Amino acid sequence: MNTSNNTILITGGTSGIGLAFAEEFLKLGNTVIICGRRVERLNVLKIKHPKLITLVCDIADTKQREDLFNTILKDHPETNILMNNAGIQLATDLTQPANLDRVREEIETNLVAPLHLGSLFAKHLASKSESSLINISSGLAFVPISFMPVYCATKAAIHSLTMSLRHQLKNTSVKVFEIIPPSTDTELGHQRRTDKTQSHGGMPLHEFLAEAMDALKNDVLEAPIGQSKGLRAKREEMFHLMNH
Ligand SMILES: NC(=O)c1ccc[n+]([C@@H]2O[C@H](COP(=O)([O-])OP(=O)(O)OC[C@H]3O[C@@H](n4cnc5c(N)ncnc54)[C@H](OP(=O)(O)O)[C@@H]3O)[C@@H](O)[C@H]2O)c1
C-alpha cells in the first residue's frame, strides 16, 4: 500500500503499537485519527502532535462504535484506511467458574469490535480508489499461551475473520492486511504486573514498527513479524483448498 497521503483511523492509539503506527504515519504525511478511552492521554498527544486528530471512543460499546463510524463519515469522509488495533489481554483461569463479564469484555474489545467496525467501514473503503483495512492479530492466534486462553482465542478468531473478509472484498479496492505481532514491548497486560514500571518485554517497539511498515509498503497482506513467523508456519494450506 501507499504509506503517504492517506487518511487513517487507528483504534487504540493512546499507547504501544497503535501510537507507534500513528506517529510513523504522521511523519509520512498522512492524516491520522486515533481513538481511545483515556482522555488525558489523547489530550497530551494532541499537544505533542497538533495535526493528530483524537477521538474519545470505547470500542467495546456498540453505540460508541456506530457513533465513531458516523463521525468519520461526516467529518473525515476522505478516510481510506481503518486499522483495528485496540485490544486488551487478560489472564483467565478456566478451572474456576468464569467471570463472564470479564470474558465478554475481552471478546467484545478484541473480536466483536474489529468485526463490527470492519463491516461498517467495508462499503465506504470500497468506494475509494485505494484503501486498506488492517487488523492487528497476534502470534498467539496460532499457538496459544494457556494462562490467557480467551485472548488467544480472540486472536485466532481475528486471523480467521481477516482471511474471510479478504476473500469477500477481493473484487474491490480494499486491501485487507493482517499484521501479526510477536511479544512486543508495550503496556499490554500491565494490569497483571505488580510492578507497573516493569516492561512487557519482547521485541522493541521500533523494531516491530520497521518490520510492520515494510510489510504494509510491500503489500504483504498476512504479515507475521519477528518470532510470529515461527508460530504461524504451516498452518494455512487448507484455506485455499476450501475456498476454491
Ligand atoms: N504487545 C504485544 O506483545 C502484542 C503482541 C501481539 C499482538 N498485540 C496486539 O496489538 C494491539 C495493540 O496492543 P499494544 O501491545 O499496543 O497494547 P497497549 O499499549 O496496551 O495498547 C492498547 C491500546 O488499545 C486501546 N484500547 C483498549 N481497549 C479499548 C477500548 N475498549 N476502546 C478503545 N481503545 C481501547 C488502549 O487505549 P485506551 O486504554 O486509552 O482506551 C491502547 O491505546 C492489540 O490488539 C494487541 O492484542 C500486542
The ligand as an SDF file (V2000), in Angstrom:
LIG
                    3D

 48 52  0  0  0  0  0  0  0  0999 V2000
    2.3800   -6.0740   22.7960 N   0  0  0  0  0  0  0  0  0  0  0  0
    2.3230   -7.3320   22.4050 C   0  0  0  0  0  0  0  0  0  0  0  0
    3.1050   -8.1860   22.8540 O   0  0  0  0  0  0  0  0  0  0  0  0
    1.3210   -7.7430   21.3690 C   0  0  0  0  0  0  0  0  0  0  0  0
    1.5220   -8.9770   20.7220 C   0  0  0  0  0  0  0  0  0  0  0  0
    0.5870   -9.3690   19.7760 C   0  0  0  0  0  0  0  0  0  0  0  0
   -0.4980   -8.5700   19.4810 C   0  0  0  0  0  0  0  0  0  0  0  0
   -0.6610   -7.3720   20.1200 N   0  0  0  0  0  0  0  0  0  0  0  0
   -1.8570   -6.5840   19.7960 C   0  0  0  0  0  0  0  0  0  0  0  0
   -1.5200   -5.2580   19.4490 O   0  0  0  0  0  0  0  0  0  0  0  0
   -2.6310   -4.4080   19.7170 C   0  0  0  0  0  0  0  0  0  0  0  0
   -2.1420   -3.1790   20.4830 C   0  0  0  0  0  0  0  0  0  0  0  0
   -1.6860   -3.5810   21.7570 O   0  0  0  0  0  0  0  0  0  0  0  0
   -0.4020   -2.9470   22.4570 P   0  0  0  0  0  0  0  0  0  0  0  0
    0.5840   -4.0250   22.6480 O   0  0  0  0  0  0  0  0  0  0  0  0
   -0.0130   -1.7170   21.7540 O   0  0  0  0  0  0  0  0  0  0  0  0
   -1.0200   -2.6600   23.9140 O   0  0  0  0  0  0  0  0  0  0  0  0
   -1.2740   -1.2930   24.7050 P   0  0  0  0  0  0  0  0  0  0  0  0
   -0.0350   -0.4710   24.7950 O   0  0  0  0  0  0  0  0  0  0  0  0
   -1.9250   -1.7270   25.9730 O   0  0  0  0  0  0  0  0  0  0  0  0
   -2.3130   -0.5120   23.7900 O   0  0  0  0  0  0  0  0  0  0  0  0
   -3.6560   -0.9170   23.6820 C   0  0  0  0  0  0  0  0  0  0  0  0
   -4.4580    0.2010   23.0480 C   0  0  0  0  0  0  0  0  0  0  0  0
   -5.8050   -0.2640   22.8950 O   0  0  0  0  0  0  0  0  0  0  0  0
   -6.6690    0.7290   23.4150 C   0  0  0  0  0  0  0  0  0  0  0  0
   -7.8950    0.1280   23.9170 N   0  0  0  0  0  0  0  0  0  0  0  0
   -8.0590   -0.9430   24.7180 C   0  0  0  0  0  0  0  0  0  0  0  0
   -9.3550   -1.1610   24.9750 N   0  0  0  0  0  0  0  0  0  0  0  0
  -10.0420   -0.1980   24.3040 C   0  0  0  0  0  0  0  0  0  0  0  0
  -11.4110    0.1360   24.1800 C   0  0  0  0  0  0  0  0  0  0  0  0
  -12.3650   -0.5760   24.8040 N   0  0  0  0  0  0  0  0  0  0  0  0
  -11.7610    1.2000   23.4220 N   0  0  0  0  0  0  0  0  0  0  0  0
  -10.8180    1.9470   22.8070 C   0  0  0  0  0  0  0  0  0  0  0  0
   -9.4990    1.6780   22.8700 N   0  0  0  0  0  0  0  0  0  0  0  0
   -9.1120    0.6260   23.6350 C   0  0  0  0  0  0  0  0  0  0  0  0
   -5.8830    1.4310   24.5170 C   0  0  0  0  0  0  0  0  0  0  0  0
   -6.3730    2.7470   24.6880 O   0  0  0  0  0  0  0  0  0  0  0  0
   -7.1760    3.2570   25.9990 P   0  0  0  0  0  0  0  0  0  0  0  0
   -6.6770    2.4740   27.1620 O   0  0  0  0  0  0  0  0  0  0  0  0
   -6.8500    4.7160   26.0500 O   0  0  0  0  0  0  0  0  0  0  0  0
   -8.6030    3.0060   25.6840 O   0  0  0  0  0  0  0  0  0  0  0  0
   -4.4860    1.4650   23.8980 C   0  0  0  0  0  0  0  0  0  0  0  0
   -4.3570    2.5900   23.0660 O   0  0  0  0  0  0  0  0  0  0  0  0
   -3.6520   -5.2420   20.4990 C   0  0  0  0  0  0  0  0  0  0  0  0
   -4.6660   -5.6720   19.6400 O   0  0  0  0  0  0  0  0  0  0  0  0
   -2.8170   -6.4250   20.9690 C   0  0  0  0  0  0  0  0  0  0  0  0
   -3.5940   -7.5740   21.1730 O   0  0  0  0  0  0  0  0  0  0  0  0
    0.2310   -6.9340   21.0460 C   0  0  0  0  0  0  0  0  0  0  0  0
  1  2  1  0
  2  3  2  0
  2  4  1  0
  4  5  1  0
  4 48  2  0
  5  6  2  0
  6  7  1  0
  7  8  2  0
  8  9  1  0
  8 48  1  0
  9 10  1  0
  9 46  1  0
 10 11  1  0
 11 12  1  0
 11 44  1  0
 12 13  1  0
 13 14  1  0
 14 15  2  0
 14 16  1  0
 14 17  1  0
 17 18  1  0
 18 19  2  0
 18 20  1  0
 18 21  1  0
 21 22  1  0
 22 23  1  0
 23 24  1  0
 23 42  1  0
 24 25  1  0
 25 26  1  0
 25 36  1  0
 26 27  1  0
 26 35  1  0
 27 28  2  0
 28 29  1  0
 29 30  1  0
 29 35  2  0
 30 31  1  0
 30 32  2  0
 32 33  1  0
 33 34  2  0
 34 35  1  0
 36 37  1  0
 36 42  1  0
 37 38  1  0
 38 39  2  0
 38 40  1  0
 38 41  1  0
 42 43  1  0
 44 45  1  0
 44 46  1  0
 46 47  1  0
M  CHG  2   8   1  16  -1
M  END
$$$$
